Amino acid sequence: MTNIQGTPKGDIQEKIQQEVEDARSVCDIKGSNSPECAAAWDAVEELRAEASHKRQTKPKNSFEQYCDDNPDAIECRVYDE
């Protein structure tokens, strides 16, 4: 499995492409029904899922970051109705 924590978005796409090539190579050598082939394609799917997740998360604005850093600030208090 490949670690992509802290990887810039463009690098994730490059890593996915590399993993696809590796998976095809493994499947050609070991056979399409081999456990190694399945594991290689699992790694590809994990990378694709991570890339999708990163696209869906929106970056925090400066106020949200401020409230994360200062949860007790008056501006950041949340009151239940």
C-alpha positions in Angstrom: 0.0 0.0 0.0 1.2 3.5 -0.8 1.4 6.4 1.7 0.1 9.6 0.2 -0.3 11.7 3.4 0.9 15.2 2.7 1.1 14.6 -1.0 0.1 17.5 -3.2 -3.0 17.0 -5.4 -1.0 16.8 -8.7 1.3 14.2 -7.2 -1.7 12.0 -6.2 -2.7 11.7 -9.9 0.8 10.9 -10.9 1.0 8.3 -8.1 -2.4 6.8 -9.3 -1.0 6.5 -12.8 2.2 4.8 -11.5 0.1 2.3 -9.3 -2.1 1.5 -12.4 1.0 0.7 -14.4 2.4 -1.4 -11.5 -0.9 -3.3 -11.1 -1.0 -4.1 -14.8 2.6 -5.3 -14.7 1.9 -7.5 -11.6 -1.2 -9.0 -13.2 0.7 -9.7 -16.4 3.4 -11.6 -14.5 1.4 -13.3 -11.7 -1.9 -13.7 -13.5 -5.2 -11.9 -13.2 -6.6 -14.2 -10.6 -3.6 -14.0 -8.3 -3.7 -12.4 -4.8 -0.8 -10.1 -5.8 -2.9 -8.8 -8.7 -5.9 -8.2 -6.4 -3.7 -6.4 -3.9 -2.2 -4.2 -6.6 -5.6 -3.1 -7.8 -6.7 -2.5 -4.2 -3.9 -0.1 -3.8 -5.1 1.8 -6.9 -8.6 2.0 -5.6 -7.3 3.3 -2.2 -5.4 6.1 -4.0 -8.5 6.9 -6.1 -10.7 7.1 -3.0 -8.2 9.4 -1.3 -8.0 11.7 -4.3 -11.8 11.8 -4.4 -11.9 12.6 -0.7 -9.4 15.4 -1.1 -11.4 17.0 -3.9 -14.5 17.0 -1.7 -13.0 18.7 1.4 -13.0 22.4 1.2 -10.2 24.4 2.8 -10.9 26.3 6.0 -11.1 30.0 5.7 -9.1 32.2 8.1 -12.0 32.6 10.6 -12.5 28.8 10.8 -8.8 28.4 11.3 -8.8 31.1 14.0 -11.7 29.3 15.8 -9.8 26.0 15.6 -6.8 27.6 17.2 -8.9 29.7 19.7 -12.1 27.8 20.6 -12.8 29.9 23.7 -12.7 33.2 21.8 -15.9 35.2 22.0 -16.3 35.2 18.2 -16.1 31.4 18.1 -18.6 30.5 20.8 -21.7 28.5 19.7 -24.8 28.7 21.7 -27.6 26.1 21.5 -31.1 27.3 21.1 
